[in-house]
Amino acid sequence: MDRLQTAIAALHEVDRESGAYGAESSVHPLARLIVCMGFSVTTVSFAPYDLSGLFSMSLYLLITGIWEGIPIGKSLSGLRYLFFPVCFLGLANLFYDKDVIYYLGSVPITGGMLSAVTLFGKGVFSIMAAFFLLRLIGMQGLCRALERLGVPRGAVTVLLLTWRYLIVLLKEIRRMWQAYGLRAPGHRGIHIRAWGSFAGLLLLRSMDRAGDVYHSMLLRGYDGTWVREGTKGRERAGISILYTVCWLGTFLLLRSIPLFHLAGSLLGSII
């Protein structure tokens, strides 16, 4: 129960703060979406053992977090539950790739260990980039950008409504959980015999609630399109194009030149 309430509060906070960090920005949401996609594609393209090249991509996250005022530490703490599945994805490499690549002091570093860390870094960086994008442009901005990319309007509307009413679904689950707890005091969780009826009842209640929401939208003049928030003339095409070209060029540079490796070699030669 407490976890549901925590999830609802977290979604309320994200929905309230989405787009707030980039509210006064002159960069179009489409430009930020293209940069985020370019960052993710470049990040996952690194070789399994290219750890220094992968970590050079953290410059985008650091610069964006500092420049836009996004608390990186708070973001990492809020996304910690998403990092655990990513961590488990690379554990199999520890058993299949046991060749020693180099020694860190007296500790042998195998290819599986290196590739597991690299895979975890790719997942963390991609999740952080998507989270920063949502914080900067919000779900409304993301839907605007997707529509400009040519995504069907129906799919964009479904995405927006799914995000908007996810909190409503969680509240329905919480009410049902409370009702179950009152009828079965002392039980921890839901008994396996009640899983089917619980899921079926949740589906029926969700369909009823969806019908109520849809009729309310029709009464308010809904005609199949969603209302776009006004930009108040803040977004500028020139700045958006420059932002996109600069970051995509930076990603290409970081992918082609091992800057961190060169910096480490230069520092080692000086010392």
C-alpha positions as CSV (number, residue, x, y, z in Angstrom):
1,M,0.0,0.0,0.0
2,D,2.7,2.4,0.9
3,R,4.5,1.6,-2.4
4,L,1.4,2.5,-4.3
5,Q,1.0,5.8,-2.5
6,T,4.7,6.5,-3.1
7,A,4.3,5.7,-6.8
8,I,1.3,8.0,-7.1
9,A,3.1,10.8,-5.3
10,A,6.2,10.3,-7.6
11,L,4.0,10.5,-10.7
12,H,2.3,13.7,-9.4
13,E,5.8,15.2,-8.8
14,V,7.0,14.3,-12.3
15,D,3.9,15.5,-13.9
16,R,4.1,18.8,-12.0
17,E,7.8,19.3,-12.8
18,S,7.7,18.1,-16.4
19,G,8.6,20.9,-18.8
20,A,9.3,23.3,-15.9
21,Y,13.1,23.2,-16.3
22,G,12.9,24.1,-20.0
23,A,9.9,26.3,-19.8
24,E,11.8,29.5,-20.8
25,S,14.0,27.7,-23.4
26,S,14.2,28.8,-27.0
27,V,14.9,25.3,-28.2
28,H,12.0,23.5,-29.9
29,P,11.0,20.1,-28.4
30,L,11.7,18.4,-31.7
31,A,15.3,19.5,-31.5
32,R,15.6,18.1,-28.0
33,L,14.0,14.8,-29.1
34,I,16.4,14.4,-32.0
35,V,19.4,15.1,-29.8
36,C,18.2,12.6,-27.2
37,M,17.7,10.0,-30.0
38,G,21.2,10.7,-31.4
39,F,22.7,10.4,-27.9
40,S,21.0,7.0,-27.3
41,V,22.0,5.6,-30.7
42,T,25.6,6.8,-30.2
43,T,25.8,5.5,-26.7
44,V,24.7,1.9,-27.6
45,S,27.0,1.8,-30.6
46,F,30.2,1.6,-28.5
47,A,32.1,-1.6,-28.5
48,P,31.6,-3.9,-25.4
49,Y,35.1,-3.2,-24.1
50,D,35.2,0.6,-25.0
51,L,34.5,1.8,-21.5
52,S,36.5,5.0,-21.7
53,G,34.7,6.0,-24.9
54,L,31.3,5.2,-23.4
55,F,32.0,7.4,-20.3
56,S,32.9,10.3,-22.6
57,M,29.2,10.5,-23.4
58,S,28.5,11.5,-19.8
59,L,29.5,15.0,-20.9
60,Y,26.1,15.5,-22.4
61,L,24.3,14.5,-19.2
62,L,26.6,16.6,-17.0
63,I,26.4,19.7,-19.2
64,T,22.6,19.4,-19.7
65,G,22.0,18.8,-16.0
66,I,24.2,21.8,-14.9
67,W,23.0,24.2,-17.7
68,E,19.3,23.4,-17.3
69,G,19.4,23.2,-13.5
70,I,18.3,19.5,-13.3
71,P,19.5,17.9,-10.0
72,I,21.5,14.9,-11.2
73,G,21.8,13.3,-7.8
74,K,18.0,13.5,-7.2
75,S,17.4,12.1,-10.7
76,L,19.7,9.1,-10.1
77,S,17.9,8.4,-6.8
78,G,14.4,8.6,-8.4
79,L,15.4,6.2,-11.2
80,R,17.3,3.7,-9.0
81,Y,14.5,1.1,-9.5
82,L,15.0,1.1,-13.2
83,F,18.7,0.5,-12.9
84,F,18.4,-2.9,-11.3
85,P,16.9,-4.7,-14.4
86,V,19.7,-3.1,-16.5
87,C,22.3,-4.4,-14.1
88,F,21.0,-7.9,-14.4
89,L,21.2,-7.8,-18.2
90,G,25.0,-7.9,-18.1
91,L,25.5,-10.6,-15.4
92,A,25.5,-13.4,-18.0
93,N,28.7,-12.0,-19.5
94,L,30.6,-12.7,-16.4
95,F,30.2,-16.5,-17.0
96,Y,30.6,-16.6,-20.8
97,D,33.6,-14.2,-21.3
98,K,36.3,-15.2,-18.8
99,D,39.3,-14.0,-20.8
100,V,41.6,-11.7,-18.8
101,I,41.9,-8.3,-20.6
102,Y,44.3,-6.6,-18.2
103,Y,45.1,-6.4,-14.5
104,L,44.1,-3.7,-12.2
105,G,46.9,-4.0,-9.7
106,S,46.8,-7.6,-8.8
107,V,43.1,-8.0,-9.7
108,P,42.4,-9.6,-13.1
109,I,39.7,-7.8,-15.2
110,T,38.0,-10.2,-17.5
111,G,36.1,-9.4,-20.7
112,G,32.8,-10.3,-19.0
113,M,33.4,-7.9,-16.2
114,L,34.2,-5.1,-18.6
115,S,31.4,-5.8,-21.0
116,A,28.9,-6.0,-18.1
117,V,29.9,-2.6,-16.8
118,T,29.7,-1.2,-20.3
119,L,26.2,-2.6,-20.8
120,F,25.1,-1.2,-17.5
121,G,26.6,2.2,-18.4
122,K,24.7,2.2,-21.7
123,G,21.4,1.5,-20.0
124,V,21.9,4.1,-17.3
125,F,22.9,6.8,-19.8
126,S,20.0,6.0,-22.1
127,I,17.5,6.1,-19.2
128,M,19.0,9.4,-17.8
129,A,18.8,11.0,-21.3
130,A,15.1,10.0,-21.6
131,F,14.4,11.3,-18.1
132,F,16.1,14.6,-18.9
133,L,14.1,14.9,-22.1
134,L,10.8,14.4,-20.2
135,R,11.9,17.0,-17.5
136,L,12.8,19.5,-20.2
137,I,9.9,19.3,-22.6
138,G,7.2,17.4,-20.7
139,M,4.7,15.0,-22.2
140,Q,3.0,17.8,-24.1
141,G,6.3,18.8,-25.7
142,L,7.1,15.2,-26.5
143,C,3.8,14.7,-28.2
144,R,4.3,17.8,-30.3
145,A,7.7,16.6,-31.3
146,L,6.4,13.1,-32.3
147,E,3.6,14.7,-34.3
148,R,6.2,16.8,-36.2
149,L,8.2,13.7,-36.9
150,G,5.1,12.2,-38.7
151,V,3.8,9.9,-36.0
152,P,0.1,9.3,-36.5
153,R,-2.1,11.6,-34.5
154,G,-4.1,8.8,-33.0
155,A,-1.0,7.2,-31.6
156,V,0.2,10.5,-30.1
157,T,-3.2,11.0,-28.5
158,V,-3.1,7.5,-27.0
159,L,0.3,8.2,-25.6
160,L,-0.8,11.5,-24.0
161,L,-3.9,10.0,-22.5
162,T,-2.1,7.0,-21.2
163,W,0.4,9.2,-19.4
164,R,-2.4,11.6,-18.2
165,Y,-4.5,8.8,-16.7
166,L,-1.9,6.5,-15.4
167,I,-2.4,8.1,-12.0
168,V,-6.1,7.4,-12.2
169,L,-5.3,3.7,-12.8
170,L,-3.0,3.5,-9.8
171,K,-5.6,5.1,-7.6
172,E,-8.2,2.5,-8.7
173,I,-5.7,-0.2,-7.8
174,R,-5.2,1.4,-4.4
175,R,-8.9,1.5,-3.7
176,M,-9.3,-2.1,-4.6
177,W,-6.3,-3.1,-2.5
178,Q,-7.9,-1.2,0.5
179,A,-11.2,-3.0,-0.1
180,Y,-9.4,-6.4,-0.2
181,G,-7.6,-5.5,3.0
182,L,-10.8,-4.7,4.8
183,R,-12.3,-8.1,3.7
184,A,-9.2,-10.1,4.5
185,P,-7.6,-8.5,7.5
186,G,-4.2,-9.8,8.4
187,H,-3.3,-11.0,4.9
188,R,0.0,-9.8,3.5
189,G,-0.6,-9.0,-0.1
190,I,-3.3,-10.6,-2.3
191,H,-3.9,-14.4,-2.0
192,I,-3.1,-16.3,-5.2
193,R,-6.7,-17.5,-5.4
194,A,-7.9,-13.8,-5.8
195,W,-5.4,-12.8,-8.5
196,G,-7.8,-13.7,-11.3
197,S,-10.8,-12.0,-9.9
198,F,-8.7,-8.9,-8.8
199,A,-7.3,-8.5,-12.4
200,G,-10.7,-9.0,-13.9
201,L,-12.4,-6.5,-11.6
202,L,-9.6,-4.0,-12.3
203,L,-10.2,-4.4,-16.0
204,L,-14.0,-3.8,-15.6
205,R,-13.5,-0.8,-13.4
206,S,-10.9,0.6,-15.8
207,M,-13.3,0.3,-18.7
208,D,-16.0,2.0,-16.8
209,R,-13.7,4.8,-15.7
210,A,-12.4,5.2,-19.3
211,G,-16.0,5.5,-20.5
212,D,-16.7,8.2,-18.0
213,V,-13.5,10.1,-19.0
214,Y,-14.3,9.8,-22.7
215,H,-17.9,11.1,-22.2
216,S,-16.5,14.0,-20.1
217,M,-14.1,14.8,-22.9
218,L,-16.9,14.8,-25.5
219,L,-19.0,17.2,-23.3
220,R,-16.0,19.5,-23.3
221,G,-15.7,19.6,-27.0
222,Y,-13.2,16.8,-27.8
223,D,-13.0,16.2,-31.5
224,G,-10.2,13.7,-31.8
225,T,-7.3,16.2,-31.4
226,W,-5.5,17.3,-28.4
227,V,-5.0,20.9,-27.4
228,R,-1.4,22.1,-27.7
229,E,0.0,24.4,-25.1
230,G,1.0,27.8,-26.4
231,T,4.7,28.5,-26.8
232,K,4.4,32.3,-26.4
233,G,6.9,32.8,-29.2
234,R,9.9,31.6,-27.1
235,E,11.0,28.9,-29.5
236,R,13.3,30.0,-32.3
237,A,14.2,27.9,-35.4
238,G,17.8,29.2,-35.6
239,I,18.7,28.3,-32.0
240,S,17.0,24.9,-32.3
241,I,18.9,24.1,-35.5
242,L,22.2,25.2,-33.9
243,Y,21.5,23.2,-30.8
244,T,20.8,20.1,-32.8
245,V,23.8,20.4,-35.1
246,C,26.3,21.2,-32.2
247,W,25.2,18.3,-30.1
248,L,25.1,15.8,-33.0
249,G,28.5,16.9,-34.1
250,T,29.8,16.5,-30.5
251,F,28.4,13.0,-30.4
252,L,30.1,12.1,-33.7
253,L,33.4,13.5,-32.3
254,L,33.1,11.6,-29.1
255,R,32.3,8.4,-31.1
256,S,35.2,8.9,-33.4
257,I,38.0,10.2,-31.1
258,P,38.7,8.5,-27.7
259,L,39.0,11.8,-25.9
260,F,39.1,10.3,-22.4
261,H,41.9,7.9,-23.4
262,L,43.9,10.7,-25.0
263,A,43.4,12.9,-22.0
264,G,44.5,10.1,-19.7
265,S,47.6,9.4,-21.8
266,L,48.5,13.1,-21.9
267,L,48.1,13.4,-18.2
268,G,50.2,10.3,-17.6
269,S,53.0,11.7,-19.8
270,I,53.0,15.0,-17.9
271,I,53.1,13.4,-14.5
